[in-house]
C-alpha cells in the first residue's frame, strides 16, 4: 500500500498520474490518496474513482500551469525593472574545474 497525501503530490500532469497508478497497480501496489479519499487497487475497477481521479488530476495540472504562467509574468516584470537576479548558484564551478583537472571527470 502506498499512501499519498494528495493527487498533485504524486504527479504534475494527468497522463503521468494515470501511468504511475497503472504501473503500480500492475505490480500489485495499492494507492490511497488521503485528502481525496480515493483508493486504487489492481483487482478493483471503480469507475467513479477513476472519474474523480481524472477530474482532480486535470484540475491539479491546470492549477500548476497557472502558477507557472504567473511566475513567468512576475519574472518578466522584475527583469524589465532590472531587479531580477535569478536563482542562487547551485554548483561551485571553480570546484568542478579543479576536480576535472585532477582527473575526476566522467
N, CA, C and O atoms as a Tinker XYZ file with bonds, in Angstrom:
   424  protein
     1  N      0.848000   -1.178000    0.000000    73     2
     2  CA     0.000000    0.000000    0.000000    64     1     3
     3  C      0.891000    1.237000    0.000000    63     2     4     5
     4  O      1.829000    1.350000    0.789000    81     3
     5  N      0.578000    2.151000   -0.894000    73     3     6
     6  CA     1.274000    3.437000   -0.973000    64     5     7
     7  C      0.273000    4.522000   -0.597000    63     6     8     9
     8  O     -0.766000    4.667000   -1.242000    81     7
     9  N      0.587000    5.285000    0.450000    73     7    10
    10  CA    -0.269000    6.391000    0.861000    64     9    11
    11  C      0.324000    7.681000    0.340000    63    10    12    13
    12  O      1.512000    7.951000    0.515000    81    11
    13  N     -0.514000    8.475000   -0.301000    73    11    14
    14  CA    -0.082000    9.760000   -0.853000    64    13    15
    15  C     -1.008000   10.829000   -0.282000    63    14    16    17
    16  O     -2.227000   10.659000   -0.273000    81    15
    17  N     -0.431000   11.925000    0.192000    73    15    18
    18  CA    -1.231000   12.978000    0.804000    64    17    19
    19  C     -2.276000   13.522000   -0.164000    63    18    20    21
    20  O     -3.445000   13.667000    0.192000    81    19
    21  N     -1.847000   13.824000   -1.393000    73    19    22
    22  CA    -2.765000   14.424000   -2.359000    64    21    23
    23  C     -2.352000   14.038000   -3.775000    63    22    24    25
    24  O     -1.188000   13.727000   -4.028000    81    23
    25  N     -3.301000   14.059000   -4.685000    73    23    26
    26  CA    -3.039000   13.694000   -6.078000    64    25    27
    27  C     -1.898000   14.512000   -6.667000    63    26    28    29
    28  O     -1.035000   13.971000   -7.357000    81    27
    29  N     -1.892000   15.818000   -6.397000    73    27    30
    30  CA    -0.876000   16.677000   -7.011000    64    29    31
    31  C      0.519000   16.453000   -6.438000    63    30    32    33
    32  O      1.487000   17.004000   -6.962000    81    31
    33  N      0.648000   15.660000   -5.380000    73    31    34
    34  CA     1.962000   15.342000   -4.835000    64    33    35
    35  C      2.600000   14.161000   -5.556000    63    34    36    37
    36  O      3.807000   13.948000   -5.443000    81    35
    37  N      1.813000   13.400000   -6.288000    73    35    38
    38  CA     2.337000   12.223000   -6.981000    64    37    39
    39  C      2.778000   12.544000   -8.408000    63    38    40    41
    40  O      3.768000   11.992000   -8.888000    81    39
    41  N      2.058000   13.426000   -9.083000    73    39    42
    42  CA     2.384000   13.745000  -10.478000    64    41    43
    43  C      1.924000   15.157000  -10.796000    63    42    44    45
    44  O      1.033000   15.696000  -10.140000    81    43
    45  N      2.538000   15.744000  -11.806000    73    43    46
    46  CA     2.218000   17.113000  -12.196000    64    45    47
    47  C      1.245000   17.202000  -13.361000    63    46    48    49
    48  O      0.664000   18.261000  -13.603000    81    47
    49  N      1.061000   16.103000  -14.085000    73    47    50
    50  CA     0.055000   16.131000  -15.145000    64    49    51
    51  C     -0.726000   14.825000  -15.147000    63    50    52    53
    52  O     -0.285000   13.813000  -14.601000    81    51
    53  N     -1.875000   14.873000  -15.765000    73    51    54
    54  CA    -2.832000   13.765000  -15.715000    64    53    55
    55  C     -2.279000   12.487000  -16.338000    63    54    56    57
    56  O     -2.481000   11.396000  -15.805000    81    55
    57  N     -1.592000   12.620000  -17.449000    73    55    58
    58  CA    -1.045000   11.436000  -18.129000    64    57    59
    59  C     -0.044000   10.711000  -17.235000    63    58    60    61
    60  O     -0.096000    9.488000  -17.107000    81    59
    61  N      0.868000   11.465000  -16.614000    73    59    62
    62  CA     1.838000   10.845000  -15.705000    64    61    63
    63  C      1.143000   10.197000  -14.514000    63    62    64    65
    64  O      1.519000    9.104000  -14.090000    81    63
    65  N      0.138000   10.865000  -13.979000    73    63    66
    66  CA    -0.608000   10.337000  -12.844000    64    65    67
    67  C     -1.230000    8.981000  -13.186000    63    66    68    69
    68  O     -1.110000    8.022000  -12.423000    81    67
    69  N     -1.889000    8.915000  -14.328000    73    67    70
    70  CA    -2.526000    7.662000  -14.739000    64    69    71
    71  C     -1.489000    6.570000  -14.998000    63    70    72    73
    72  O     -1.710000    5.409000  -14.653000    81    71
    73  N     -0.360000    6.939000  -15.604000    73    71    74
    74  CA     0.700000    5.955000  -15.869000    64    73    75
    75  C      1.286000    5.405000  -14.570000    63    74    76    77
    76  O      1.512000    4.202000  -14.444000    81    75
    77  N      1.529000    6.296000  -13.606000    73    75    78
    78  CA     2.102000    5.865000  -12.327000    64    77    79
    79  C      1.150000    4.914000  -11.611000    63    78    80    81
    80  O      1.565000    3.863000  -11.122000    81    79
    81  N     -0.114000    5.281000  -11.551000    73    79    82
    82  CA    -1.100000    4.433000  -10.882000    64    81    83
    83  C     -1.212000    3.087000  -11.582000    63    82    84    85
    84  O     -1.252000    2.047000  -10.925000    81    83
    85  N     -1.264000    3.101000  -12.895000    73    83    86
    86  CA    -1.370000    1.856000  -13.658000    64    85    87
    87  C     -0.150000    0.961000  -13.426000    63    86    88    89
    88  O     -0.290000   -0.240000  -13.199000    81    87
    89  N      1.026000    1.544000  -13.484000    73    87    90
    90  CA     2.259000    0.780000  -13.287000    64    89    91
    91  C      2.310000    0.161000  -11.893000    63    90    92    93
    92  O      2.646000   -1.013000  -11.736000    81    91
    93  N      1.973000    0.965000  -10.886000    73    91    94
    94  CA     1.996000    0.449000   -9.520000    64    93    95
    95  C      0.943000   -0.635000   -9.310000    63    94    96    97
    96  O      1.214000   -1.648000   -8.665000    81    95
    97  N     -0.253000   -0.428000   -9.850000    73    95    98
    98  CA    -1.307000   -1.444000   -9.725000    64    97    99
    99  C     -0.903000   -2.747000  -10.403000    63    98   100   101
   100  O     -1.182000   -3.827000   -9.884000    81    99
   101  N     -0.249000   -2.656000  -11.556000    73    99   102
   102  CA     0.207000   -3.859000  -12.257000    64   101   103
   103  C      1.215000   -4.643000  -11.421000    63   102   104   105
   104  O      1.326000   -5.862000  -11.553000    81   103
   105  N      1.949000   -3.938000  -10.561000    73   103   106
   106  CA     2.930000   -4.587000   -9.685000    64   105   107
   107  C      2.306000   -5.022000   -8.361000    63   106   108   109
   108  O      3.001000   -5.508000   -7.468000    81   107
   109  N      0.985000   -4.843000   -8.243000    73   107   110
   110  CA     0.288000   -5.278000   -7.040000    64   109   111
   111  C      0.262000   -4.259000   -5.915000    63   110   112   113
   112  O     -0.107000   -4.587000   -4.787000    81   111
   113  N      0.649000   -3.034000   -6.208000    73   111   114
   114  CA     0.678000   -1.983000   -5.193000    64   113   115
   115  C     -0.636000   -1.215000   -5.231000    63   114   116   117
   116  O     -1.047000   -0.720000   -6.280000    81   115
   117  N     -1.286000   -1.122000   -4.083000    73   115   118
   118  CA    -2.497000   -0.315000   -3.956000    64   117   119
   119  C     -2.080000    1.116000   -3.598000    63   118   120   121
   120  O     -1.092000    1.316000   -2.892000    81   119
   121  N     -2.821000    2.096000   -4.076000    73   119   122
   122  CA    -2.521000    3.503000   -3.832000    64   121   123
   123  C     -3.741000    4.147000   -3.190000    63   122   124   125
   124  O     -4.873000    3.971000   -3.641000    81   123
   125  N     -3.481000    4.896000   -2.127000    73   123   126
   126  CA    -4.560000    5.619000   -1.467000    64   125   127
   127  C     -4.171000    7.086000   -1.349000    63   126   128   129
   128  O     -3.114000    7.425000   -0.817000    81   127
   129  N     -5.052000    7.954000   -1.858000    73   127   130
   130  CA    -4.861000    9.398000   -1.744000    64   129   131
   131  C     -5.648000    9.851000   -0.521000    63   130   132   133
   132  O     -6.873000    9.734000   -0.483000    81   131
   133  N     -4.948000   10.360000    0.461000    73   131   134
   134  CA    -5.561000   10.650000    1.746000    64   133   135
   135  C     -6.534000   11.827000    1.690000    63   134   136   137
   136  O     -7.663000   11.714000    2.169000    81   135
   137  N     -6.117000   12.948000    1.115000    73   135   138
   138  CA    -7.003000   14.119000    1.133000    64   137   139
   139  C     -8.223000   13.942000    0.234000    63   138   140   141
   140  O     -9.290000   14.476000    0.532000    81   139
   141  N     -8.079000   13.202000   -0.858000    73   139   142
   142  CA    -9.204000   12.976000   -1.768000    64   141   143
   143  C    -10.025000   11.748000   -1.392000    63   142   144   145
   144  O    -11.122000   11.543000   -1.912000    81   143
   145  N     -9.493000   10.936000   -0.491000    73   143   146
   146  CA   -10.140000    9.683000   -0.066000    64   145   147
   147  C    -10.436000    8.760000   -1.242000    63   146   148   149
   148  O    -11.529000    8.207000   -1.370000    81   147
   149  N     -9.428000    8.612000   -2.093000    73   147   150
   150  CA    -9.533000    7.711000   -3.238000    64   149   151
   151  C     -8.552000    6.565000   -3.053000    63   150   152   153
   152  O     -7.444000    6.753000   -2.552000    81   151
   153  N     -8.971000    5.388000   -3.460000    73   151   154
   154  CA    -8.121000    4.208000   -3.341000    64   153   155
   155  C     -8.135000    3.461000   -4.664000    63   154   156   157
   156  O     -9.192000    3.253000   -5.261000    81   155
   157  N     -6.948000    3.060000   -5.118000    73   155   158
   158  CA    -6.830000    2.318000   -6.370000    64   157   159
   159  C     -6.120000    1.011000   -6.092000    63   158   160   161
   160  O     -4.966000    0.975000   -5.666000    81   159
   161  N     -6.853000   -0.061000   -6.348000    73   159   162
   162  CA    -6.356000   -1.414000   -6.118000    64   161   163
   163  C     -6.417000   -2.144000   -7.455000    63   162   164   165
   164  O     -7.349000   -1.952000   -8.236000    81   163
   165  N     -5.428000   -2.973000   -7.710000    73   163   166
   166  CA    -5.334000   -3.663000   -9.000000    64   165   167
   167  C     -6.582000   -4.475000   -9.313000    63   166   168   169
   168  O     -7.032000   -4.493000  -10.459000    81   167
   169  N     -7.146000   -5.143000   -8.322000    73   167   170
   170  CA    -8.285000   -6.029000   -8.559000    64   169   171
   171  C     -9.594000   -5.257000   -8.741000    63   170   172   173
   172  O    -10.530000   -5.772000   -9.352000    81   171
   173  N     -9.669000   -4.042000   -8.224000    73   171   174
   174  CA   -10.922000   -3.274000   -8.267000    64   173   175
   175  C    -10.993000   -2.448000   -9.542000    63   174   176   177
   176  O     -9.982000   -1.948000  -10.035000    81   175
   177  N    -12.190000   -2.315000  -10.060000    73   175   178
   178  CA   -12.417000   -1.482000  -11.237000    64   177   179
   179  C    -13.531000   -0.496000  -10.886000    63   178   180   181
   180  O    -14.688000   -0.679000  -11.264000    81   179
   181  N    -13.154000    0.548000  -10.156000    73   179   182
   182  CA   -14.106000    1.528000   -9.650000    64   181   183
   183  C    -14.197000    2.699000  -10.635000    63   182   184   185
   184  O    -13.327000    3.570000  -10.651000    81   183
   185  N    -15.240000    2.712000  -11.443000    73   183   186
   186  CA   -15.407000    3.748000  -12.466000    64   185   187
   187  C    -15.526000    5.138000  -11.847000    63   186   188   189
   188  O    -15.005000    6.106000  -12.400000    81   187
   189  N    -16.207000    5.246000  -10.706000    73   187   190
   190  CA   -16.372000    6.545000  -10.055000    64   189   191
   191  C    -15.037000    7.079000   -9.545000    63   190   192   193
   192  O    -14.765000    8.274000   -9.665000    81   191
   193  N    -14.197000    6.205000   -8.977000    73   191   194
   194  CA   -12.871000    6.624000   -8.505000    64   193   195
   195  C    -12.018000    7.091000   -9.677000    63   194   196   197
   196  O    -11.284000    8.073000   -9.561000    81   195
   197  N    -12.110000    6.389000  -10.810000    73   195   198
   198  CA   -11.352000    6.804000  -11.999000    64   197   199
   199  C    -11.814000    8.172000  -12.498000    63   198   200   201
   200  O    -10.993000    9.004000  -12.884000    81   199
   201  N    -13.121000    8.403000  -12.491000    73   199   202
   202  CA   -13.651000    9.698000  -12.904000    64   201   203
   203  C    -13.142000   10.806000  -11.984000    63   202   204   205
   204  O    -12.705000   11.857000  -12.452000    81   203
   205  N    -13.200000   10.566000  -10.680000    73   203   206
   206  CA   -12.707000   11.569000   -9.729000    64   205   207
   207  C    -11.224000   11.820000   -9.923000    63   206   208   209
   208  O    -10.770000   12.964000   -9.868000    81   207
   209  N    -10.471000   10.761000  -10.148000    73   207   210
   210  CA    -9.034000   10.900000  -10.367000    64   209   211
   211  C     -8.762000   11.776000  -11.582000    63   210   212   213
   212  O     -7.916000   12.669000  -11.527000    81   211
   213  N     -9.474000   11.527000  -12.677000    73   211   214
   214  CA    -9.257000   12.296000  -13.893000    64   213   215
   215  C     -9.640000   13.759000  -13.710000    63   214   216   217
   216  O     -8.941000   14.652000  -14.189000    81   215
   217  N    -10.744000   14.005000  -13.021000    73   215   218
   218  CA   -11.173000   15.384000  -12.803000    64   217   219
   219  C    -10.203000   16.130000  -11.886000    63   218   220   221
   220  O     -9.774000   17.240000  -12.204000    81   219
   221  N     -9.861000   15.527000  -10.760000    73   219   222
   222  CA    -8.971000   16.180000   -9.814000    64   221   223
   223  C     -7.566000   16.294000  -10.375000    63   222   224   225
   224  O     -6.877000   17.284000  -10.129000    81   223
   225  N     -7.136000   15.297000  -11.121000    73   223   226
   226  CA    -5.827000   15.359000  -11.767000    64   225   227
   227  C     -5.767000   16.467000  -12.798000    63   226   228   229
   228  O     -4.759000   17.165000  -12.907000    81   227
   229  N     -6.850000   16.635000  -13.563000    73   227   230
   230  CA    -6.905000   17.700000  -14.571000    64   229   231
   231  C     -6.884000   19.070000  -13.895000    63   230   232   233
   232  O     -6.221000   19.989000  -14.378000    81   231
   233  N     -7.599000   19.213000  -12.787000    73   231   234
   234  CA    -7.591000   20.480000  -12.062000    64   233   235
   235  C     -6.208000   20.781000  -11.484000    63   234   236   237
   236  O     -5.761000   21.928000  -11.509000    81   235
   237  N     -5.537000   19.766000  -10.967000    73   235   238
   238  CA    -4.194000   19.961000  -10.421000    64   237   239
   239  C     -3.226000   20.398000  -11.521000    63   238   240   241
   240  O     -2.392000   21.277000  -11.306000    81   239
   241  N     -3.340000   19.782000  -12.696000    73   239   242
   242  CA    -2.491000   20.164000  -13.830000    64   241   243
   243  C     -2.788000   21.593000  -14.258000    63   242   244   245
   244  O     -1.865000   22.361000  -14.529000    81   243
   245  N     -4.053000   21.957000  -14.322000    73   243   246
   246  CA    -4.473000   23.314000  -14.689000    64   245   247
   247  C     -3.911000   24.329000  -13.694000    63   246   248   249
   248  O     -3.381000   25.367000  -14.091000    81   247
   249  N     -4.029000   24.028000  -12.413000    73   247   250
   250  CA    -3.524000   24.925000  -11.375000    64   249   251
   251  C     -2.013000   25.111000  -11.500000    63   250   252   253
   252  O     -1.512000   26.228000  -11.370000    81   251
   253  N     -1.298000   24.039000  -11.748000    73   251   254
   254  CA     0.159000   24.108000  -11.898000    64   253   255
   255  C      0.536000   24.990000  -13.095000    63   254   256   257
   256  O      1.487000   25.769000  -13.015000    81   255
   257  N     -0.205000   24.871000  -14.199000    73   255   258
   258  CA     0.063000   25.699000  -15.377000    64   257   259
   259  C     -0.177000   27.182000  -15.090000    63   258   260   261
   260  O      0.579000   28.035000  -15.555000    81   259
   261  N     -1.220000   27.488000  -14.331000    73   259   262
   262  CA    -1.494000   28.877000  -13.976000    64   261   263
   263  C     -0.375000   29.437000  -13.099000    63   262   264   265
   264  O      0.051000   30.578000  -13.282000    81   263
   265  N      0.097000   28.636000  -12.153000    73   263   266
   266  CA     1.197000   29.070000  -11.287000    64   265   267
   267  C      2.436000   29.372000  -12.116000    63   266   268   269
   268  O      3.088000   30.394000  -11.902000    81   267
   269  N      2.769000   28.494000  -13.065000    73   267   270
   270  CA     3.935000   28.724000  -13.932000    64   269   271
   271  C      3.796000   30.004000  -14.740000    63   270   272   273
   272  O      4.751000   30.767000  -14.884000    81   271
   273  N      2.596000   30.233000  -15.268000    73   271   274
   274  CA     2.359000   31.434000  -16.070000    64   273   275
   275  C      2.532000   32.685000  -15.218000    63   274   276   277
   276  O      3.183000   33.638000  -15.646000    81   275
   277  N      1.962000   32.693000  -14.029000    73   275   278
   278  CA     2.096000   33.855000  -13.141000    64   277   279
   279  C      3.539000   34.072000  -12.723000    63   278   280   281
   280  O      3.996000   35.210000  -12.621000    81   279
   281  N      4.245000   33.000000  -12.485000    73   279   282
   282  CA     5.654000   33.098000  -12.116000    64   281   283
   283  C      6.456000   33.716000  -13.261000    63   282   284   285
   284  O      7.296000   34.586000  -13.033000    81   283
   285  N      6.199000   33.268000  -14.484000    73   283   286
   286  CA     6.907000   33.814000  -15.652000    64   285   287
   287  C      6.590000   35.294000  -15.836000    63   286   288   289
   288  O      7.472000   36.080000  -16.185000    81   287
   289  N      5.331000   35.678000  -15.603000    73   287   290
   290  CA     4.961000   37.088000  -15.719000    64   289   291
   291  C      5.682000   37.926000  -14.668000    63   290   292   293
   292  O      6.153000   39.023000  -14.969000    81   291
   293  N      5.773000   37.427000  -13.450000    73   291   294
   294  CA     6.479000   38.139000  -12.385000    64   293   295
   295  C      7.954000   38.291000  -12.680000    63   294   296   297
   296  O      8.535000   39.346000  -12.426000    81   295
   297  N      8.565000   37.248000  -13.215000    73   295   298
   298  CA     9.986000   37.314000  -13.572000    64   297   299
   299  C     10.201000   38.318000  -14.690000    63   298   300   301
   300  O     11.163000   39.085000  -14.658000    81   299
   301  N      9.307000   38.322000  -15.689000    73   299   302
   302  CA     9.427000   39.276000  -16.801000    64   301   303
   303  C      9.334000   40.714000  -16.296000    63   302   304   305
   304  O     10.097000   41.576000  -16.731000    81   303
   305  N      8.402000   40.973000  -15.382000    73   303   306
   306  CA     8.274000   42.326000  -14.821000    64   305   307
   307  C      9.518000   42.710000  -14.027000    63   306   308   309
   308  O      9.989000   43.844000  -14.122000    81   307
   309  N     10.047000   41.784000  -13.254000    73   307   310
   310  CA    11.248000   42.061000  -12.467000    64   309   311
   311  C     12.454000   42.315000  -13.373000    63   310   312   313
   312  O     13.287000   43.174000  -13.083000    81   311
   313  N     12.539000   41.561000  -14.473000    73   311   314
   314  CA    13.636000   41.793000  -15.422000    64   313   315
   315  C     13.507000   43.154000  -16.078000    63   314   316   317
   316  O     14.507000   43.839000  -16.292000    81   315
   317  N     12.266000   43.556000  -16.403000    73   315   318
   318  CA    12.049000   44.872000  -17.015000    64   317   319
   319  C     12.477000   45.994000  -16.070000    63   318   320   321
   320  O     12.967000   47.032000  -16.516000    81   319
   321  N     12.293000   45.785000  -14.773000    73   319   322
   322  CA    12.696000   46.786000  -13.776000    64   321   323
   323  C     14.158000   46.623000  -13.367000    63   322   324   325
   324  O     14.678000   47.382000  -12.550000    81   323
   325  N     14.811000   45.615000  -13.955000    73   323   326
   326  CA    16.207000   45.284000  -13.678000    64   325   327
   327  C     16.455000   44.950000  -12.211000    63   326   328   329
   328  O     17.493000   45.301000  -11.650000    81   327
   329  N     15.493000   44.268000  -11.600000    73   327   330
   330  CA    15.667000   43.841000  -10.218000    64   329   331
   331  C     15.717000   42.323000  -10.085000    63   330   332   333
   332  O     15.882000   41.796000   -8.984000    81   331
   333  N     15.575000   41.624000  -11.205000    73   331   334
   334  CA    15.615000   40.159000  -11.184000    64   333   335
   335  C     17.061000   39.707000  -11.169000    63   334   336   337
   336  O     17.861000   40.111000  -12.013000    81   335
   337  N     17.389000   38.863000  -10.202000    73   335   338
   338  CA    18.762000   38.387000  -10.078000    64   337   339
   339  C     18.900000   36.907000  -10.392000    63   338   340   341
   340  O     20.014000   36.386000  -10.442000    81   339
   341  N     17.788000   36.228000  -10.604000    73   339   342
   342  CA    17.835000   34.795000  -10.889000    64   341   343
   343  C     18.021000   33.989000   -9.620000    63   342   344   345
   344  O     18.067000   34.537000   -8.519000    81   343
   345  N     18.124000   32.703000   -9.786000    73   343   346
   346  CA    18.306000   31.819000   -8.641000    64   345   347
   347  C     19.735000   31.819000   -8.151000    63   346   348   349
   348  O     20.646000   32.290000   -8.832000    81   347
   349  N     19.916000   31.286000   -6.964000    73   347   350
   350  CA    21.256000   31.184000   -6.399000    64   349   351
   351  C     22.045000   30.127000   -7.164000    63   350   352   353
   352  O     21.480000   29.116000   -7.582000    81   351
   353  N     23.345000   30.350000   -7.352000    73   351   354
   354  CA    24.162000   29.316000   -7.995000    64   353   355
   355  C     24.155000   28.049000   -7.145000    63   354   356   357
   356  O     24.328000   28.108000   -5.928000    81   355
   357  N     23.959000   26.925000   -7.782000    73   355   358
   358  CA    23.888000   25.669000   -7.053000    64   357   359
   359  C     25.147000   24.822000   -7.221000    63   358   360   361
   360  O     25.333000   23.818000   -6.534000    81   359
   361  N     25.993000   25.238000   -8.130000    73   359   362
   362  CA    27.218000   24.494000   -8.396000    64   361   363
   363  C     28.406000   25.440000   -8.250000    63   362   364   365
   364  O     28.403000   26.551000   -8.780000    81   363
   365  N     29.408000   24.982000   -7.530000    73   363   366
   366  CA    30.652000   25.740000   -7.407000    64   365   367
   367  C     31.508000   25.400000   -8.635000    63   366   368   369
   368  O     32.198000   24.381000   -8.663000    81   367
   369  N     31.450000   26.260000   -9.630000    73   367   370
   370  CA    32.145000   25.978000  -10.897000    64   369   371
   371  C     33.647000   25.826000  -10.720000    63   370   372   373
   372  O     34.267000   24.995000  -11.383000    81   371
   373  N     34.236000   26.615000   -9.837000    73   371   374
   374  CA    35.679000   26.507000   -9.603000    64   373   375
   375  C     36.045000   25.123000   -9.063000    63   374   376   377
   376  O     37.066000   24.548000   -9.441000    81   375
   377  N     35.200000   24.600000   -8.178000    73   375   378
   378  CA    35.450000   23.266000   -7.632000    64   377   379
   379  C     35.319000   22.205000   -8.727000    63   378   380   381
   380  O     36.099000   21.254000   -8.772000    81   379
   381  N     34.337000   22.372000   -9.603000    73   379   382
   382  CA    34.150000   21.431000  -10.712000    64   381   383
   383  C     35.377000   21.441000  -11.621000    63   382   384   385
   384  O     35.879000   20.381000  -11.997000    81   383
   385  N     35.861000   22.631000  -11.975000    73   383   386
   386  CA    37.049000   22.734000  -12.837000    64   385   387
   387  C     38.264000   22.107000  -12.166000    63   386   388   389
   388  O     39.041000   21.402000  -12.809000    81   387
   389  N     38.424000   22.370000  -10.860000    73   387   390
   390  CA    39.567000   21.829000  -10.136000    64   389   391
   391  C     39.510000   20.295000  -10.105000    63   390   392   393
   392  O     40.520000   19.632000  -10.340000    81   391
   393  N     38.333000   19.737000   -9.818000    73   391   394
   394  CA    38.208000   18.281000   -9.775000    64   393   395
   395  C     38.440000   17.664000  -11.154000    63   394   396   397
   396  O     39.050000   16.601000  -11.272000    81   395
   397  N     37.950000   18.340000  -12.192000    73   395   398
   398  CA    38.160000   17.828000  -13.550000    64   397   399
   399  C     39.639000   17.824000  -13.891000    63   398   400   401
   400  O     40.145000   16.872000  -14.486000    81   399
   401  N     40.331000   18.890000  -13.514000    73   399   402
   402  CA    41.770000   18.967000  -13.776000    64   401   403
   403  C     42.557000   17.933000  -12.992000    63   402   404   405
   404  O     43.658000   17.549000  -13.388000    81   403
   405  N     41.988000   17.478000  -11.865000    73   403   406
   406  CA    42.620000   16.434000  -11.075000    64   405   407
   407  C     42.317000   15.037000  -11.617000    63   406   408   409
   408  O     42.794000   14.037000  -11.080000    81   407
   409  N     41.517000   14.979000  -12.691000    73   407   410
   410  CA    41.224000   13.689000  -13.318000    64   409   411
   411  C     39.950000   13.034000  -12.821000    63   410   412   413
   412  O     39.733000   11.850000  -13.076000    81   411
   413  N     39.104000   13.767000  -12.121000    73   411   414
   414  CA    37.876000   13.185000  -11.581000    64   413   415
   415  C     36.661000   13.498000  -12.431000    63   414   416   417
   416  O     35.609000   13.845000  -11.895000    81   415
   417  N     36.783000   13.383000  -13.737000    73   415   418
   418  CA    35.641000   13.628000  -14.624000    64   417   419
   419  C     35.089000   12.300000  -15.116000    63   418   420   421
   420  O     35.731000   11.257000  -14.987000    81   419
   421  N     33.886000   12.355000  -15.684000    73   419   422
   422  CA    33.294000   11.122000  -16.197000    64   421   423
   423  C     33.498000   11.018000  -17.687000    63   422   424
   424  O     33.067000   10.043000  -18.302000    81   423
